[in-house]
Amino acid sequence: MSIVACNDIDPDPNAGDDRPPRPAHPLGSFLHGLLTFDSLFAAGGLRVTDSSSGVTFLPGCCNGLEEWRDWRTVVSGSGPVFFGHDPYPVAERFGDTVRLIVDIEQSDSPSIEWSATGLRRQLGRVERDLAGFLALASEWGSGNLPDHSVPVVAALARVLDLPAPAVPPHR
């Protein structure tokens, strides 16, 4: 529902938006943005908390879960990755360590240091968790949205940047 809500924007033909108009049917209206936007947004992104220090690294307002693979850029050491603004969180690799800076605009910003190997393992867990969510959504969709389950699961797979699982037949 959160992903649907993030994309619940009426088409604006005056702004070059060529999506079809919102349907009158309540379910079609509810799913309209999810099923018609090419680039979907899933507000939130990934949160990292250092349980020993209590420091939490949060994505900024314009960073979403659809960008979770950007963390692989951090692990590879290809350069810093910015995760939105307000605050301005940044992650960068230094040797075998990844430093997560809560707000790059503060000179005394708290940060979290993590081994690149540990972050790589955690990203594998994130991918498995997202794939598990997608599989559950597929199962739920086949039973609760039988006429929309295939496009809904395809849209969720797109926003999560994962392959769509097979949608089970409606029971």
C-alpha positions in Angstrom: 0.0 0.0 0.0 2.9 2.3 0.7 4.3 1.9 -2.8 0.9 2.4 -4.3 0.4 5.6 -2.2 3.8 7.0 -3.3 2.7 6.7 -6.9 -0.9 7.9 -6.5 -0.6 10.9 -8.7 -3.2 11.9 -11.3 -2.0 12.2 -14.9 -1.3 15.7 -16.0 -1.6 16.1 -19.8 -0.5 19.7 -19.5 2.9 18.5 -18.2 3.4 16.0 -21.0 2.1 13.1 -18.9 0.6 10.7 -21.5 -0.7 8.1 -19.0 -4.4 7.2 -19.4 -6.9 9.0 -17.1 -7.6 7.5 -13.7 -10.4 4.9 -14.0 -13.7 5.4 -12.0 -13.7 1.9 -10.6 -12.3 2.1 -7.0 -9.7 -0.7 -7.4 -8.5 0.5 -10.8 -8.3 4.0 -9.4 -6.3 2.8 -6.4 -3.8 0.9 -8.5 -3.6 3.5 -11.3 -0.3 5.1 -10.5 1.4 1.8 -9.7 0.2 0.3 -13.0 0.9 3.3 -15.3 4.1 5.0 -14.2 7.3 3.9 -15.9 9.5 5.0 -13.0 8.0 4.1 -9.7 9.1 5.4 -6.3 9.1 3.5 -3.0 9.8 6.0 -0.2 12.1 5.0 2.5 15.3 3.5 1.3 17.5 1.4 3.6 18.2 2.3 7.2 21.4 1.3 9.0 21.6 1.4 12.8 24.8 0.8 14.8 23.5 -1.0 17.8 26.7 -0.3 19.8 26.7 3.5 19.3 23.0 4.1 18.7 23.8 6.0 15.5 21.3 5.6 12.7 21.9 6.3 9.0 18.6 7.3 7.3 18.0 8.0 3.7 17.0 11.5 2.9 13.5 12.6 1.6 14.2 11.9 -2.1 15.8 8.5 -1.7 13.7 5.4 -2.1 13.8 1.7 -1.8 14.0 1.4 -5.6 17.6 2.7 -5.2 18.7 -0.1 -2.9 21.2 -1.4 -5.4 23.2 1.9 -5.1 24.7 0.4 -2.0 26.6 -2.0 -4.3 28.4 1.1 -5.7 29.5 1.8 -2.2 30.8 -1.7 -1.7 32.7 -1.7 -5.0 34.4 1.5 -4.0 33.3 3.3 -7.2 32.9 6.6 -5.3 30.6 8.2 -2.7 26.9 7.6 -2.9 24.5 10.3 -1.8 21.2 9.1 -0.3 19.0 12.2 -0.6 18.9 15.3 1.5 17.5 16.7 4.8 19.8 15.3 6.2 22.4 14.7 3.5 23.5 11.1 4.1 26.6 9.8 2.2 28.3 6.5 2.1 31.8 5.9 0.8 34.4 3.1 0.9 37.9 3.7 2.3 40.0 0.6 1.8 38.2 -2.3 3.5 35.9 0.0 5.5 32.6 1.7 4.4 31.9 5.0 6.2 28.2 6.0 6.5 28.0 9.7 7.3 24.6 10.7 8.7 24.8 14.3 7.4 27.7 15.4 5.2 26.8 19.1 5.8 27.7 18.8 9.5 31.4 18.8 10.2 30.8 16.8 13.4 28.2 14.5 11.9 27.9 11.1 13.5 29.0 8.2 11.3 29.0 4.4 11.2 32.0 2.4 10.0 31.3 -1.0 8.6 33.5 -3.6 6.8 32.9 -3.8 3.1 32.6 -7.6 3.5 29.9 -7.2 6.2 28.0 -4.7 4.0 28.2 -7.0 1.0 26.8 -9.9 3.1 24.0 -7.6 4.5 23.1 -6.5 0.9 22.6 -10.2 0.1 20.2 -10.5 3.0 18.4 -7.3 1.8 18.0 -8.8 -1.7 16.6 -12.1 -0.2 14.2 -10.2 2.0 13.0 -8.1 -0.9 12.6 -11.2 -3.1 10.7 -12.8 -0.2 8.4 -9.8 0.0 7.8 -10.0 -3.7 7.0 -13.7 -3.5 4.5 -13.0 -0.7 2.9 -10.1 -2.6 2.6 -12.4 -5.6 0.8 -15.1 -3.5 -1.4 -12.5 -1.9 -2.2 -10.9 -5.2 -3.3 -14.1 -6.8 -5.9 -14.6 -4.1 -7.0 -11.0 -3.5 -6.4 -9.3 -6.9 -6.9 -12.1 -9.4 -7.6 -9.7 -12.3 -4.6 -7.4 -11.5 -2.1 -9.7 -9.8 0.2 -10.1 -12.8 0.6 -6.4 -13.6 0.8 -5.5 -9.8 3.6 -8.1 -9.2 5.4 -6.9 -12.4 5.2 -3.3 -11.1 6.5 -4.3 -7.7 9.3 -6.2 -9.3 10.2 -3.1 -11.3 10.3 -0.8 -8.3 12.4 -3.3 -6.3 14.7 -4.0 -9.3 14.1 -7.8 -9.0 12.8 -10.4 -11.4 9.1 -11.0 -11.1 8.2 -14.3 -9.6 5.6 -16.5 -11.3 2.1 -15.5 -10.1 0.4 -18.5 -8.6 -3.0 -19.4 -10.2 -6.0 -18.0 -8.5 -7.5 -20.3 -5.9 
